[in-house]
Structure formats: C-alpha cells, structure tokens
Amino acid sequence: MFEIRMGVPEMESLWKDLSSKADRNELRGADKALFKKLTKTLGLLSHNPKYPGLQTHDIDPLSKRYGFKVWQSYLENRKPAAGRIYWAYGPDRKEITILGIEPHPEDRKRNAYSRIKLSDVPDAS
C-alpha cells in the first residue's frame, strides 16, 4: 500500500478545504461530487496505482518539464473534459504525491500539457 500525500500548496489547500467541509457535513454541489470522486480515486491509487480502471500512464511532456516522472490517472471518464489526477511517486518510499487535478487536455493538440501547473512535492518525512 502507498501513503497518499498532497502537493504543496495548491493540492494540500484543496484537500484541507474539502475534508473540513466533509467533516462538518457542508459539502454541496460540485465540491461534493469532486470529494466523492477524489476519495474513490485516492483509495484505488493507494492500493494499486496501476489498477486498470484508473488508466494510469506517464505524461512525458510534464515529466520533462518538472524533472521527475509525472503520472496521470482517471478521476472520471466518459464525459467531456473528464477530470484527470496528476501525481508522482515519493518523496519517500511507498508514497504517492497528488500534484494536480485538471480536465483532460486535448493531448492530440500540440503543447496540450503546457497549460497544466502542478503543485510541488512536499519535503520528505
């Protein structure tokens, strides 16, 4: 199993906001749907990052830009601009850091991944 960490500062802030709203039973609309999809995806990632339903694959343009291997997994599917989750292994062994959530870019277009900005990997424990 992998421990899931959040990238800093964007993903950590998003996760804290969603989690605190969920704890207070204040999630509504899009936040509620995102939290549900995200918790399911994080559970699957923590057990098996290569789970077939996640359709995990590395994203070479982002890996080159950030200097480490960046992976993309499905957050949802079969919808226009379906959400994707971007992540990396680390910073420690058996850890995965969530770096971003974005709609699926039109990757057949030139420079489709250039607009994606990822959070930083937190310091090792």
C-alpha positions as CSV (number, residue, x, y, z in Angstrom):
1,M,0.0,0.0,0.0
2,F,1.0,3.6,-0.7
3,E,0.5,6.6,1.6
4,I,-1.1,9.4,-0.2
5,R,0.3,12.9,0.3
6,M,-0.8,16.2,-1.2
7,G,1.3,18.5,-3.2
8,V,2.0,22.0,-1.8
9,P,0.5,24.4,-1.6
10,E,-2.5,24.0,-4.1
11,M,-3.5,20.4,-3.6
12,E,-2.9,20.5,0.2
13,S,-5.1,23.5,0.4
14,L,-7.9,22.0,-1.7
15,W,-7.8,18.7,0.2
16,K,-8.0,20.5,3.6
17,D,-10.9,22.6,2.4
18,L,-12.8,19.7,1.1
19,S,-12.1,17.5,4.1
20,S,-13.1,20.1,6.6
21,K,-16.4,20.7,4.7
22,A,-17.0,17.0,4.7
23,D,-16.3,16.7,8.4
24,R,-18.9,19.4,9.0
25,N,-21.3,17.9,6.5
26,E,-21.2,21.1,4.4
27,L,-20.2,19.7,1.0
28,R,-22.6,20.7,-1.7
29,G,-22.8,20.5,-5.5
30,A,-19.6,20.4,-7.4
31,D,-17.5,20.1,-4.2
32,K,-19.5,17.1,-3.0
33,A,-19.1,15.4,-6.4
34,L,-15.3,16.2,-6.5
35,F,-14.8,14.9,-3.0
36,K,-16.6,11.6,-3.8
37,K,-14.6,11.1,-7.0
38,L,-11.3,12.1,-5.3
39,T,-11.7,9.8,-2.3
40,K,-12.5,6.8,-4.5
41,T,-9.6,7.5,-6.8
42,L,-7.2,8.0,-3.9
43,G,-8.3,4.7,-2.4
44,L,-7.6,2.9,-5.7
45,L,-4.2,4.7,-6.1
46,S,-3.1,3.8,-2.6
47,H,-3.9,0.1,-3.1
48,N,-2.7,-0.2,-6.7
49,P,-1.6,2.7,-8.8
50,K,-1.8,0.5,-11.9
51,Y,-5.4,-0.5,-11.3
52,P,-6.9,-0.9,-14.8
53,G,-9.9,1.4,-14.2
54,L,-7.5,4.3,-13.4
55,Q,-5.9,4.0,-16.9
56,T,-2.6,5.3,-15.3
57,H,0.1,6.3,-17.7
58,D,3.1,8.7,-17.6
59,I,2.9,12.1,-19.2
60,D,6.2,12.7,-21.0
61,P,5.8,16.5,-21.5
62,L,5.1,17.0,-17.8
63,S,7.9,14.6,-16.7
64,K,10.4,16.6,-18.9
65,R,9.2,19.9,-17.6
66,Y,9.2,19.0,-13.9
67,G,12.3,16.8,-13.9
68,F,10.6,13.7,-12.5
69,K,8.2,11.2,-13.8
70,V,4.6,12.5,-13.7
71,W,1.7,10.1,-13.9
72,Q,-1.9,10.7,-15.0
73,S,-4.9,8.7,-13.8
74,Y,-8.6,8.9,-14.4
75,L,-10.6,10.8,-11.9
76,E,-13.7,10.3,-14.1
77,N,-14.4,9.1,-17.6
78,R,-16.9,9.2,-20.4
79,K,-17.7,12.9,-20.0
80,P,-16.5,16.0,-21.9
81,A,-13.2,17.3,-20.4
82,A,-13.2,14.4,-17.9
83,G,-11.1,15.0,-14.8
84,R,-7.6,13.7,-14.5
85,I,-5.4,13.5,-11.5
86,Y,-1.6,14.1,-11.8
87,W,0.8,12.5,-9.4
88,A,4.3,11.3,-8.7
89,Y,5.9,8.6,-6.5
90,G,7.5,10.0,-3.4
91,P,9.0,11.9,-1.8
92,D,9.6,8.8,0.4
93,R,9.3,5.1,-0.4
94,K,5.7,3.8,-0.6
95,E,4.3,7.3,-1.0
96,I,2.3,9.0,-3.8
97,T,2.0,12.8,-4.0
98,I,-1.0,14.2,-5.7
99,L,0.2,17.2,-7.8
100,G,-2.9,18.4,-9.6
101,I,-6.4,17.9,-10.8
102,E,-7.3,19.1,-14.3
103,P,-9.8,18.4,-17.1
104,H,-8.3,16.1,-19.6
105,P,-6.3,18.2,-22.1
106,E,-6.7,17.6,-25.8
107,D,-3.4,15.7,-25.9
108,R,-3.5,15.3,-29.7
109,K,-3.0,19.1,-29.9
110,R,0.5,20.5,-29.9
111,N,1.5,21.6,-26.4
112,A,-1.7,20.3,-24.8
113,Y,0.1,19.9,-21.4
114,S,1.8,23.3,-21.4
115,R,-1.0,25.0,-19.5
116,I,-1.1,22.5,-16.6
117,K,0.6,23.7,-13.5
118,L,1.4,21.2,-10.8
119,S,1.8,21.6,-7.0
120,D,5.3,21.0,-5.5
121,V,6.2,17.7,-3.9
122,P,6.4,18.2,-0.1
123,D,9.6,17.6,1.8
124,A,10.4,14.0,2.8
125,S,9.3,12.9,6.2
